[in-house]
């Protein structure tokens, strides 16, 4: 099993009188995390409160939930649980996952459609549609949601996916 990270933010007073936002990573064993997710989904709760209770952190400090690590050891098992992975990617924030002709669809905020399907050789194809917005905060939230979605699907962060694409282009 893996370890899940919860990012916690808080303000820290600096020596010069300023204030700095500090982000800490708190690790939670997957066995505890999965039971929290299961309870939250059954009760249709937000997840943060239950996660906070399980990890002993004040709920207001939990700002982001993500899975650490790469692809699971058994890729077939991973793709067999794709719908569960999609549904858990953003917990309470995403719409329920629906399946249509091999595509799994969901949405969130300005991201009117996030779709994924499994191709041959263990590859994943992802498509998304984003509504136009002049509000930078909404756009940033939508982009962050898309990156979390892709990280949940691929197991790679945005930075790691970017590196892989650059390496692929230089090889071709």
C-alpha positions in Angstrom: 0.0 0.0 0.0 1.0 3.6 -0.5 1.3 6.6 1.6 -0.9 9.6 1.0 0.2 13.2 1.7 -2.0 16.0 3.1 -0.7 19.4 2.5 -1.3 21.7 5.5 -0.8 25.5 5.4 -0.3 27.9 8.3 1.1 31.3 8.8 4.5 31.8 10.5 5.9 35.0 12.0 9.3 36.0 10.7 12.0 37.7 12.6 11.7 40.9 10.6 8.0 41.2 11.6 6.6 39.8 8.4 4.3 36.8 7.9 5.0 33.8 5.7 2.7 31.0 4.6 4.3 27.6 5.3 3.2 24.4 3.6 3.9 21.1 5.4 3.4 17.6 4.1 1.8 15.1 6.6 1.9 11.5 5.6 -1.0 9.1 6.3 -0.9 5.4 5.6 -3.1 4.3 2.7 -5.1 1.9 4.8 -6.3 4.8 7.0 -6.8 7.1 4.1 -8.9 4.6 2.1 -11.2 4.0 5.1 -11.7 7.7 5.4 -12.6 8.0 1.7 -15.0 5.1 1.9 -16.8 6.6 4.9 -16.9 10.1 3.2 -18.3 8.7 0.0 -21.0 6.6 1.8 -22.1 9.6 3.8 -21.5 12.0 0.8 -19.5 14.2 3.1 -16.7 16.6 2.1 -13.9 14.4 3.2 -11.8 17.1 4.8 -13.4 16.8 8.2 -13.1 13.0 8.3 -9.5 13.2 7.0 -8.7 15.8 9.6 -10.1 13.7 12.4 -8.2 10.6 11.2 -4.9 12.4 10.9 -5.3 14.6 14.0 -5.0 17.8 12.1 -7.3 20.8 12.4 -9.7 20.8 9.4 -9.0 24.4 8.4 -5.3 23.5 7.7 -6.1 20.8 5.1 -5.9 22.5 1.7 -5.0 19.8 -0.8 -5.1 16.0 -0.8 -2.9 14.0 -3.2 -1.4 10.6 -3.6 2.4 10.2 -3.6 4.2 7.7 -5.7 4.2 6.5 -9.2 2.2 3.8 -11.1 1.0 1.0 -8.9 3.1 -2.2 -9.4 0.3 -4.0 -11.3 -0.9 -1.7 -14.1 -3.8 -4.0 -15.0 -5.1 -3.8 -11.5 -4.8 0.0 -11.6 -6.8 0.2 -14.9 -9.3 -2.2 -13.5 -10.0 0.3 -10.7 -10.0 3.3 -13.0 -13.5 4.5 -12.1 -12.6 4.4 -8.4 -9.4 6.3 -9.1 -11.3 8.9 -11.1 -14.0 9.3 -8.4 -11.4 9.7 -5.7 -9.1 12.1 -7.6 -10.8 15.2 -6.3 -13.1 13.6 -3.7 -16.0 15.9 -3.1 -15.2 18.5 -5.8 -15.8 16.5 -9.0 -19.1 15.4 -10.4 -19.8 11.7 -10.3 -17.9 9.6 -12.9 -20.0 8.2 -15.8 -18.9 5.7 -18.4 -19.8 5.9 -22.1 -18.2 3.7 -24.9 -15.0 3.1 -23.0 -14.7 6.8 -22.0 -15.0 7.8 -18.3 -16.4 11.4 -18.0 -16.5 13.9 -15.1 -16.5 17.6 -14.7 -15.5 20.4 -12.2 -16.1 24.1 -12.3 -14.8 25.7 -15.5 -13.7 22.2 -16.7 -17.0 21.3 -18.4 -15.7 17.9 -19.4 -12.8 15.7 -18.3 -12.7 12.4 -20.2 -10.3 9.5 -20.1 -10.1 6.1 -21.8 -7.7 3.3 -21.9 -5.8 2.6 -25.1 -3.7 -0.4 -26.0 -0.3 -1.1 -24.3 -1.5 0.5 -21.1 -1.7 4.0 -22.4 -4.3 6.5 -21.2 -5.9 9.1 -23.5 -7.3 12.2 -21.7 -9.4 15.0 -23.1 -10.8 18.1 -21.4 -12.9 21.1 -22.3 -12.6 24.3 -20.3 -15.0 27.2 -20.4 -13.5 30.7 -21.0 -13.4 32.9 -17.9 -11.9 36.4 -17.1 -11.6 35.5 -13.5 -8.0 34.4 -12.8 -8.9 32.7 -9.6 -11.5 30.5 -11.3 -9.1 29.7 -14.1 -6.3 28.8 -11.6 -8.7 26.5 -9.7 -9.8 24.8 -12.9 -6.2 24.3 -14.0 -5.3 22.9 -10.6 -8.3 20.5 -10.8 -7.1 19.3 -14.2 -3.6 18.7 -12.9 -4.9 16.8 -9.9 -7.1 14.8 -12.2 -4.2 13.9 -14.5 -2.0 13.1 -11.5 -4.7 10.7 -10.2 -4.9 9.0 -13.6 -1.2 8.8 -14.5 0.5 8.8 -11.1 2.7 11.7 -12.4 2.8 15.3 -11.3 2.5 18.1 -13.9 6.3 18.6 -13.8 7.0 14.9 -14.3 4.5 14.7 -17.2 6.1 17.8 -18.8 9.6 16.1 -18.5 8.3 13.0 -20.1 6.8 14.9 -23.0 10.0 16.8 -23.6 12.0 13.6 -23.5 9.6 12.0 -26.0 9.9 14.9 -28.4 13.7 14.9 -28.2 13.8 11.1 -28.9 11.6 11.5 -32.0 
